[in-house]
Amino acid sequence: MTLDKKTRALLALTAALAFAGCGDDDSTDDPGDDPMVDMGTTDMSSDDDLGGGPVTTESYVVTVHDGDSDITYLAQVDDLAAGTTVGFTGPQIPGSVIAVASGDDPYVYVGSSSSVLYRYVVTADGVELDDEVDFINQGTTAINGYQSALFLVDETKGYFLDLANNQVVIWNPTDMTVTGAEDFSETVTGADIRSGHSGFPIQIGTKYYYGLGFIDSTTLGVLGGAAMLVIDSADDSATVFRDPMDRCGYTFSIAEGTDGIYLASESYAAANHALDDSAPAPCMVRFDPETETFDETFQQDLTALVGGTAAGTVVPGPTAGEAYLRVLEESELPCTVEQWSMGDSSCPAGGAGPRARLLSVQAAWKWYELTLGDTPVATEMPDAVLTSGATLGINSGAEILVPEFEGTATDLRDFTGNVYGDIVLESEGYIRSIAKVTVVTE
């Protein structure tokens, strides 16, 4: 089947940027995972024939989290290029936040660790608070997590995936009002289940597809079973489709193939299984968006795909049928996986469950190119830099930034053309998201 579609990585996030790393949906303050970056070009336009018109330029708002003070700064930079630096400057918001923008106006929308969504306007003089709306009447207590949890459909419609309440909150970016909510809690059962969603949603027509995964809210152990959340902007419906065979687990990451949408276990699931082989093995399944069913004849063991090494988290490639896969390079760890699972003192922490997070965010994951299809093929990328494997996104586009975390600082590396390039931004703190805006400069 060939899909009639337009794919884009939406306002995707920096995964829940938790020390949890890739694929956690809690609201902690750590580095995370996922999405694509449209680095853009500067548009200096004027109407000389009419005596000169407004001059516009593209600018970026970077959310920089200071873990010591638990404050996020909305820092502004004019460009993403070698030598660009950013620090704890700009408006301050308590806690961890996520930011999104449409890219063609000066507004950036900032979720917070509370129920309030802020709209800031970026001018030649800086970033200024413009308006706000409170989601508290929908029961929402925090608007953070994955950047892709908050996104814009158009000027009058935006969504927030409130997974704490298993609902989609609908809001109007122009009026800054809440217009409704769509509940899907009946498909996520169990008081001890915590769900999370992908940082790479896929759009086909009016529908947005999010991979879902589930963990035990007490032990943080991975629960088996793939799921897909489908939001239709035509009628604001939100429907969860569960794999009837309960395969894989923690299937946040998704990528579009020429024969359907592929859902794959995240790297946390791979780390959890590496430390505890009784946990669900990381794998990949396929979903048909036309019939909205899972293909029961297709299942790919991700570990087997790369010769027995822990592997998880699939990132969409530039075209349908292409993707990228994170693979653990055990030799770059401070100890072996076996020592880690045994709690050896040479390891940061031993065991599975929540401590598998530490393994999933080690700077020891490399990237493989992944060809999707009935018989997937994974090929190691040459000269790839070992990182924690996160990818960071802004609006939509075909360029990617790879965060490299060093202590409490973040470097962003250009991944344009799927080749590791220069560091284009150096920052204090954790960069959780970037939003591109268009600013009128005169």
N, C-alpha and C positions, 0 to 999 in steps of 0.2 A: 504494500500500500504506500502511495506517495502522498504526503500530507500537503494540503493547500494551506500554507501558513506563513506567518511572519514571526520569527523567533527573536526575542531579545532578552537580555538579562536585565531585569527591572531594578532600578533603585536598590540594588541588592545589598546588602549589608556587610558588615563585618561580622560574620556569624555572631552568635551571642557574645562574642568577644569575652568569653569567660576564661579564667585560667583553665577552665574546662576545655577551652579550645574549640575545635570544629564541632559544630552541630549541637551545642547545648542551647536550650532555650531559656535558661534562667537569666536573671538580670545582673549577674556579677560583673566585675569590672576588668575582665581579662581579654587577652587577644583572641581572636576568633578567625573566621573563615570566609571565604567566598567573595566575589562577583566581578563584574566587568567595569572598565573605566573608559569613559569617553573624555579623553584629555582635551579635545577641542582645539580650535584655533581662534585667534583674536580677530574680531570683526570691527574694524575702524571705519564706520560708514558715515557719510555725510552727503548732503545734497548741495553741491557747490553752485548749481544753476539757480538755486533758490536763495542763495546768500548764506548757505551753511545750515546744517541741521544738527540734530543730536548725535553725539559721538558715543558709541557703545563699545564695551569691551567685556570679555568673559573673565570671571573671577571665581575663586573657589573658597568655600567655607569648610574648614576642617574641624571636626569635633575631637578635641584633645583632652583626654581624661587624666587627671592627676590623682593617682591612687591614694596618696598620703592624705590629701585633704578631701577626697571624694567630691571633687569639683570638676565639671567639664567646661572647657573654654571653647568659644566659637571663634577660632582664629581664621583670619582671612589671608589668602596668598593670591598673587596675581598670576602665577604660572606654576606648572609642575615641570621642573628642569633640574639638571645637575647643579648643586650648590644651593638650592632652595631650602630654607630652614623655617621652622615654626616652633613656637613655645607656648607658655601659659599666658596668652594674651587674648583680649576680646571679651565680650559679654560672658558672664559666668552663670552656670546653671548647676544646682546641687545634684549629685549623683551621676549616673551614666546616662547618656542620651544618644539618640540617633537622628540624623538629618537627611532630608530629601528635598529635591527641587525639580522643576520641569526643565530648567536650563535656558529657557527663552524669555525669562523675566527676572526681576531682581529679588524674588521672594524665596526664602528657604524655610521649610517647616521642620520644627524640632520637637521630637517626642521627649519625654522626661521620665524620671523615676517616680513621678506622681501621675495624677489623672489629667494633667493639663498639657495640651498641645500648643506650642507657641509658633507664631509666624514672625519672622524677622525680615527686614528689608535691607538689602546691601546697597549702599550708596558710595559715592566717591570719598565720603568721610568715614566710612566704616560700616559696621553691622549694628542695626538698631532694632529694638523690639517694636513690632507694628500692631499685633493683635494676638489674641489667644482664645481657646475654646476648651471647656472642661468636659471630659468624658465620664465623669463620676456617676451620672444618672444611668449609664449603661453598666455600671458595676466595675468599670475599668479602674484599676489602681496604679498602673504603670504603663507608659507608652514607650517601651524600650525593647532591647533584645536584638534580634536580627534587624539590620537596616531594611531588609525587604519586607518586614512586618508592616511598614508604613510606606504607602505608595500612592501616587497620583494617577488617576485614570484620565482626567481632563481638568479644565479650569473649575468645574463645579462638582467634581466627584473625586473623593479619595477613600482609601480603605485602611483600616488598621486591624491586623490579625491579633486579636486578644486571646491567645491560647490559654491563659490562666482561666478564662471563662468559656473557652471553646465557642467563640463567636467572632464575626467580622463586624466591626463598627464602621458605619458609613458616614462620611463627613463632607462638607462643602468647603473647599479651600478658598473660594472667593468670599463667601459670607462668613466663614469661620463659624459654622454651626454644625451640630450633629443632626443627621437626617434619618437615622435608623440604625438597626443592628440585625444581623442574621445569625441565628443560633444553629450550631451543628453538634451540640453536646450529646445528642442521642446516639451518635456514631462513635463516641469516645467514652467507653464505659469503664468504671472502676475508680474508686476514690483515691487509690494509691498509684494512679497512672499519671505521668506527666508527659505531655506531647510537645513536639517541636517541629519546625518547618524549615524548608530549604531556603538558602540564600540566593538561589538561582531560579526563581519562578519563570515559567515559559508562557508566552502569550500566543494563542492561536485564535484568530478572529476576536470575538468579544470575551473569550474565556482565558482565565489565568490558572495555571497548574502549579501546585506546590506539593513537593514530596513531604510526607509526614513520617515521623518516627515516634516511638514511645519508650520510656524508661520507667523503672520503679522509682517513685518519688522519694522513697526512704533509702533504698540501697544504691540508687542510681545505676542499677544493672540494666542492661539492654533487654527489652522485651521483643520477642519475635513478631513478625507480621509487617508487611509493607502496606502503605496507604497513600492515597492521592486526594488532596483537597482541590476542588474545582470551584472557582468563583466566576460567575457569569455577570459581566458588567451590564448586560442588556436588561436583566431583571433583578440584579443584586442577590441572586441565590448563591448559597454556599453549601456544597455537598461533599461529603467524604466517602470515598470508595475504598473498601478494605479488600486486601487480597484474600480470597476464600481459602487459600492453601497456607496462610500464615507463614510465608517464606521470608527469609532475610531478617531484617530488624534495623531500626534506626535509619530508615531510608530517606534521609533528608535530601540528599543530592540527586538531581535529575539532569538529564541531557536529552536533547531531541535527536532521534534517529530518522532515517527515511522510512521506517516501518513502525513508528510509534515513539512513545516517550519512555526512556529508561530510568528506573529508580534504583539507586545503589546505596548500600550501607555507608555511613560516615566513617571517618578514621577512628572516632571514638569506639565504634563497634568493632573495628579491626583490632584496636589496642585491647579492648575488653576481652575479645576472644583469644588474643595472643597470650594473655595472662591467665585466662580461665577457659579451657577448651570446652567446658560445658555450656558456655554462653553461646547465643546464636552466631553462626559463622557469617562473616560479611559476604554478601552476594548481590547480584543485580537481576532485576526482573523487568518485564516490559508491559506497558499500559497502552491500550488502544484508545485514543481520544475520540474516535468516531463512535465506537460502541460503548465506551466508558467501562471497559472490562480489562482484567488482567489476562495476559497470555499464559495459560497454564502449561504450555509446552516449552516455554523458555525460562531458563534459570542459569546464571553464570556464577560459579564460585570465584570470587575476586582473588583469593589467595592462590588458587590453582592457576589463575591466569598469568601470574608472575613468578611461577616456580616455587611456590610455597612460602613466600614472604608476606608478612602482614600488609594488606592493602585495603583502602577504603577512601571514600569521597571522590565523586566524579564531578568534574567541572566542564560545562559546555565548551565546545570548540567553536571556530569561526563559522562553520556551516553544519547543517544537519548531518548526522552520521559521524561527526568528529567530536572527540572529548579528550579530557585529561584525567589521569588517575594518580592519586597519592600512593606511594609505596615506601615502606619503612626500610631504611638502610641501617641494619642492626649494628654494624661495625662503628657507626658514629655515636652510638649511645654510650653513656658512662659505664654500663654493664650490659650483660647479655639479657635477653628477654626472660630466659629461665631464671637467672639470678634475681631479676626484678620480681618475678612471680613468687619467688621464695622469700622475698623480703630481705635480700642481702644488704648489708650496711653500705656497700659501695654504690647502691642505687638511690635515687631521690626518694623513692617509696616503693614498697612491694605490694603484691596482691592485686586484686581486680576491683570491680565496682568503681567507686568514685576516684580511687587512686589511678585508675587507667587513664584519667584525664592528663596526668603528668606525662604519661607516655605519648599520648596523642598530640601534645604540643611541643615535644622535643624538636630541636632544629636538626632532625635526622630523617626528614621525609623528602623524597625526590619525586619528580614528575615523570610519568610515562604518557606517551601519546596513546590514545585508545580509539580504535576503529570499531564502531558499533555495528551490530547486525546479528544474524543467526549464529555466527561463529566469531565473536569479538577477538581482536588482536591487540595486545599491549606491547609497545616498543619504548624502551628507555630513551629519554631525551638526552642528547649529548651535551656535556658541559653545563648541566643544570645545577643551580645552586641549591644546596640542602637548606631547607627552611622548616618552619612549623607547618607550612603548607597552606596557610591562609591566603585568600585573595580578596581584594577590596574593590568596591565598585561605586560608581557615581553616575547617576542618570542612566542613559543607555549608550552603547557604543561598542566598538570592536577592539579597544585597547584595554589592557589589564595591568594592574599594579599588584605586586606581591609584597606584603608586609614582612619585614624581618625584625623580630623583637629581640632586643638586647637589654636585659634587666627591665627597667621601667621606661626605656626609650624605644622609638619605632623608626625604622628606615623603610621607605617605600621604593621598591625596585620596578623599573619599567619592564613589562613583559610583552611589549608590542611585537606583533608578528610571531608570538609564541616563542620568542627567544629572550633569554635573560639579558637585560640591558643595564643602563646606569641607574644609580640611586637618584631619584628625582625629587625626593623630599626627606628631610631629616627632622625629627621631632622629639621633644620631650614627651613623656607620658605615652599613653596608648591611643592610637588613632582608631576611632571606632567607625567613622564614616566620613565621606566627602560629598559635598553637593556643589554642582556648578551652576552659576547664575549669570545673567546678563545685566551689566551695570551701565547706566547712563552717566557718562563722565562729564558732559558739559551740555 
